[in-house]
Amino acid sequence: MCCAITVCSGRHFHEQQSVRSTIEGRFDLSVKIALIAEGGGQRGIFTAGVLDAWLENDFDPFDLFIGTSSGSQNITSFLSRQKGYAKQLIRGLSRQKRFYKLGRGLVGGNVVDLDWYFDKTIQGRFALDFAAAKKSLGKRELLITATNSRDRQGYFLCPNGNNNHWRTLLKASSALPFLYKKGVKLTPRLTARSFNKAQARRTDYYLDGGLAAPLPVREAYRRGARKIVIIRTVNADFHDQSVWLKKLKSWIYSSGHCPKTIDYLVQHEQAYRRELSFIADPPNDVELIQIFAKDHLRSKRLGSSDMDLEHDYRVGIAAGNAFLQT
């Protein structure tokens, strides 16, 4: 089996080999349903596969969307109804040398060029259809996570309908310190229920949402979701995440730059484990459904081969279809 689908309801946790085939049978549409897409850099191609399988089957029962880092890009692509778009971005842009070059970080520059990357989404074959995304979102809620560089809190930001604003939020949610050092300058537009909205009136620099809110399951629950579907890019034991953290810490130590980044990474790991604890023992009135690859994904956060990306995309397609089938 290429994927695992786990269901956690109240205090009962089990792995399912399949899920009921009809939306009505699987989902009580009277409750608020949330979709959470985890980040993970190029590993997000697994999520792209899951969502493309759902687009192929016109499956979208969600009331609330929360995306972190590359997960926010995947959700926006899903809402734009551009099947194959996220895959195209990851394989066509994120593998180019212009986007990712480790040597730039060693001389004080940005390891990843997010400015170039998101400029490419304005026109041409990499253009993202924000108008279609806004239309399909309708009155539902989309939250893009970002971490304030001043207070290091996670914020859940809502696009205001303007294409450039939406694109800027996606950039901020993907701006890892050390890799994109200063972060993205913006004045957030927060929803009325943002827990820290009073502190975010000023313009600040924002960084990758995964630093403070890597897997915002508790936030979805706080906002009233009682059925939460979570697409994971890290396997259940958190091993891949820990390996990546150790590697990035090694890079930072060797460069001598951005010592505060170490604090961010520690914060990230602590926040991640808090969410995993919630998933393992949720309140009795919520059902959590996790979708992740059964085996380790072959792709990495950065520097993946095209062959490995294609493999993980196919695993994602299979996982998305498995979710829909008996």
C-alpha positions in Angstrom: 0.0 0.0 0.0 1.5 3.4 -1.0 -0.3 5.6 1.5 -1.8 5.5 5.0 -5.0 7.1 6.1 -5.5 7.4 9.8 -8.6 8.4 11.6 -8.5 9.7 15.2 -11.9 10.3 16.9 -12.0 11.2 20.5 -9.7 8.8 22.2 -9.8 6.1 19.6 -7.1 5.9 17.0 -6.8 3.4 14.2 -5.5 3.0 10.6 -8.0 2.6 7.8 -7.1 0.6 4.7 -10.0 2.4 2.8 -12.6 5.1 3.3 -16.3 4.9 2.4 -16.9 5.9 -1.2 -19.6 8.5 -0.9 -19.2 12.0 0.4 -22.5 11.6 2.3 -21.3 8.4 4.0 -17.9 9.8 4.9 -18.8 13.4 5.9 -21.5 14.8 8.0 -22.0 18.0 6.0 -23.8 19.6 9.0 -20.4 20.0 10.8 -17.6 22.3 9.8 -15.0 20.5 7.7 -11.5 21.8 7.5 -8.6 20.9 5.2 -5.0 21.5 6.4 -2.0 21.2 4.1 1.4 20.9 5.7 4.5 22.5 4.2 7.6 20.7 3.3 9.2 22.5 0.3 9.5 20.2 -2.7 7.9 17.4 -0.6 4.7 19.3 -1.2 4.5 17.5 -4.5 2.9 14.6 -2.6 0.1 17.1 -1.5 -0.2 18.3 -5.1 -0.9 14.7 -6.1 -3.6 14.2 -3.5 -5.3 17.5 -4.4 -5.1 16.8 -8.2 -6.8 13.4 -7.6 -9.6 15.3 -5.8 -9.9 17.9 -8.6 -10.2 15.0 -11.1 -13.2 13.7 -9.0 -14.7 17.2 -8.2 -14.2 16.6 -4.5 -14.3 19.7 -2.4 -16.6 19.6 0.7 -14.5 21.9 2.8 -15.6 25.0 4.8 -12.1 26.1 6.0 -8.7 25.8 4.4 -5.4 26.4 6.3 -2.1 26.2 4.5 1.4 26.4 5.8 4.4 27.3 3.6 4.2 25.2 0.4 0.9 23.9 1.7 -0.7 27.3 1.2 0.5 27.3 -2.4 -1.0 23.8 -2.9 -4.3 24.9 -1.5 -4.4 28.1 -3.6 -3.7 25.9 -6.7 -6.5 23.6 -5.6 -8.9 26.5 -5.3 -7.9 27.8 -8.7 -8.9 24.5 -10.2 -5.6 24.3 -12.1 -5.0 20.6 -12.0 -1.3 19.9 -12.4 -0.3 23.5 -11.6 1.5 22.9 -8.3 3.3 19.9 -9.8 4.5 22.2 -12.6 5.7 24.8 -10.2 7.7 22.4 -8.1 9.2 20.5 -11.0 9.6 23.5 -13.3 10.6 26.4 -11.0 11.9 25.1 -7.7 14.6 22.9 -9.4 16.1 25.8 -11.3 19.5 27.2 -10.1 18.1 30.7 -10.1 15.7 29.6 -7.3 18.0 27.5 -5.1 21.7 28.0 -4.6 23.2 27.2 -1.3 26.4 29.2 -2.0 24.4 32.5 -1.9 23.7 31.9 1.8 27.4 31.5 2.6 28.1 35.0 1.2 25.2 36.8 2.9 22.6 36.4 0.2 19.3 34.4 0.0 19.7 30.7 -0.6 16.2 30.7 -2.3 15.1 33.5 -4.5 11.4 33.8 -3.6 11.1 37.1 -5.4 12.0 35.5 -8.8 9.8 32.5 -8.0 6.6 34.4 -7.2 7.2 36.9 -10.1 6.9 33.9 -12.4 3.4 33.3 -11.1 2.1 36.5 -12.6 2.1 35.7 -16.3 3.0 33.0 -18.8 2.8 29.3 -18.3 3.3 29.6 -14.6 0.5 32.1 -14.1 -1.7 31.4 -11.1 -5.4 32.1 -11.7 -6.3 34.0 -8.5 -9.6 35.1 -10.0 -10.7 31.4 -10.3 -9.4 30.7 -6.8 -11.4 33.6 -5.4 -14.5 32.4 -7.2 -14.3 28.8 -6.0 -13.5 29.9 -2.4 -16.7 31.9 -2.3 -17.8 32.6 1.2 -15.6 29.9 2.7 -12.5 30.7 4.6 -8.8 30.5 3.6 -6.1 31.1 6.1 -2.4 31.3 5.2 0.0 30.9 8.1 3.0 33.2 8.7 5.3 33.9 11.6 5.9 37.4 12.8 9.7 38.0 13.0 9.2 40.5 15.9 7.1 38.5 18.3 7.6 35.0 16.8 3.9 34.2 17.0 2.0 32.4 14.3 -0.6 34.4 12.5 -3.5 33.2 10.3 -3.8 35.6 7.4 -6.7 36.0 5.1 -6.3 37.2 1.5 -8.2 40.4 0.8 -9.1 39.4 -2.8 -6.3 41.4 -4.4 -4.0 39.2 -6.4 -0.8 40.8 -5.3 -1.8 40.7 -1.6 -2.7 37.0 -1.9 0.7 36.3 -3.7 2.5 38.3 -0.9 0.9 36.1 1.8 2.0 33.0 0.0 5.6 34.4 -0.2 5.6 35.3 3.5 4.3 31.8 4.4 7.2 30.2 2.5 10.1 32.5 3.7 12.4 30.4 5.8 15.0 32.3 7.8 18.5 31.7 6.6 17.1 30.6 3.2 15.2 33.9 2.7 16.7 36.1 5.5 14.7 39.2 6.2 11.3 37.7 5.5 8.4 39.5 3.7 7.2 43.0 4.8 3.5 43.3 5.0 0.6 44.6 7.1 -1.6 41.6 7.7 -5.3 41.5 7.1 -6.6 39.3 9.9 -9.9 37.6 10.3 -12.1 38.7 13.1 -11.3 35.5 15.1 -7.5 35.7 14.9 -6.3 35.2 18.4 -3.5 37.8 18.2 -5.0 40.4 15.8 -4.5 43.3 18.2 -0.8 42.8 18.1 -0.5 42.7 14.3 -1.8 46.1 13.3 1.7 47.4 12.4 3.7 46.5 9.4 6.3 43.8 10.1 8.4 41.2 8.5 6.8 37.8 8.3 8.5 34.4 7.8 7.6 30.8 7.1 4.3 29.9 8.8 5.8 26.5 9.7 8.1 28.1 12.3 5.2 28.8 14.7 2.3 26.9 13.2 3.7 24.0 11.3 0.5 21.8 11.5 -2.3 24.0 12.7 -4.8 21.4 13.7 -5.6 23.1 17.0 -6.4 26.3 15.2 -8.8 24.6 12.9 -10.5 23.1 16.0 -10.5 26.5 17.7 -12.4 27.9 14.7 -15.1 25.4 15.0 -14.0 22.6 12.6 -15.2 19.2 13.9 -13.9 17.1 11.0 -10.4 17.9 10.0 -8.5 16.4 7.0 -4.8 16.8 7.3 -2.4 16.1 4.4 1.0 15.4 5.7 4.4 15.5 4.0 6.2 14.0 7.0 5.5 10.4 8.0 3.8 9.7 11.3 7.0 9.3 13.4 8.3 12.8 12.7 11.7 11.3 11.6 12.0 13.1 8.3 11.3 16.4 9.9 14.0 15.9 12.6 16.6 14.8 10.0 16.0 18.0 8.0 16.2 20.2 11.1 19.6 18.7 12.0 20.9 19.3 8.4 19.7 22.9 8.4 21.2 23.6 11.8 24.5 22.3 10.4 24.4 24.6 7.5 23.7 27.6 9.7 26.5 26.8 12.1 29.0 26.5 9.3 27.9 29.8 7.7 28.2 31.9 10.8 25.1 33.8 9.7 21.6 34.1 11.2 22.2 32.7 14.7 18.5 33.6 15.6 17.5 31.0 13.1 18.5 28.2 15.5 15.9 29.6 17.9 13.3 29.5 15.2 14.0 25.9 14.4 13.8 24.9 18.1 10.4 26.8 18.2 9.3 24.9 15.1 10.1 21.5 16.6 8.3 22.3 19.9 5.2 23.6 18.1 5.2 20.5 15.8 5.2 18.2 18.8 2.4 20.1 20.5 0.2 19.5 17.4 1.2 15.8 17.3 0.1 15.5 20.9 -3.3 17.0 20.0 -3.7 14.6 17.1 -2.8 11.6 19.3 -5.4 12.6 21.9 -8.0 15.0 20.5 -11.2 16.2 22.2 -14.2 13.8 22.0 -16.2 16.0 19.6 -13.7 16.1 16.7 -12.7 13.6 14.0 -9.2 13.9 12.5 -8.2 12.2 9.2 -4.5 12.1 8.3 -3.2 11.3 4.8 0.4 10.6 4.3 2.8 8.3 2.4 3.1 4.9 4.0 6.8 4.8 3.2 9.3 7.8 3.3 8.9 10.2 0.4 11.8 10.2 -1.9 11.9 13.9 -2.4 13.6 16.4 -0.1 12.7 19.9 0.9 15.1 21.3 -1.7 17.4 19.7 -4.2 15.2 16.8 -5.2 15.7 14.9 -8.5 13.0 15.1 -11.1 12.6 11.4 -10.9 11.9 11.5 -7.2 9.5 14.3 -7.5 7.5 12.4 -10.2 7.5 9.3 -7.9 6.1 11.3 -4.9 3.5 13.0 -7.1 2.2 9.6 -8.2 2.2 8.4 -4.6 0.1 11.5 -3.8 -2.3 10.7 -6.7 -2.8 7.2 -5.4 -3.3 8.5 -1.8 -6.0 11.0 -3.0 -7.8 8.2 -4.9 -7.5 5.8 -2.0 -9.2 8.4 0.2 -12.1 8.5 -2.2 -12.5 4.8 -2.8 -13.8 1.9 -0.8 
